[in-house]
Amino acid sequence: MGSHRRLFRRFLLRELAKAFREAFRDREKAELVARGDYPFLNVRRGEVLTAPRYVNPSLERALEMGASRGGRKREG
C-alpha cells in the first residue's frame, strides 16, 4: 500500500509543479491563475491559485506534501 501512496504523491507533486509553471501571472492583481484543469489538485481553469494573502484551499494539501518531501532521510 505504501507504493500507491508514493505514486499518488508523485502525481500530485508533478501536477502542482505543472500548475504553477503554466499559470497566468496577473501582475495588476498579483495573482496566479490556472490556465488548465488539474484533477489531482481539484483545480479548474480560471481559478486563482495564489494571491498576496490567499492560497487556494485545494492546493494546501499538495503544498504541505511538497514541503515535507525533503524532511525524511532514506535508510539503506
PyMOL commands that set and color helices and strands:
alter all, ss='L'
color gray80, all
select helices_A, chain A and resi 2-22+57-71
alter helices_A, ss='H'
color red, helices_A
select strands_A, chain A and resi 24-26+31-33+48-51+54-55
alter strands_A, ss='S'
color yellow, strands_A
deselect
rebuild
show_as cartoon
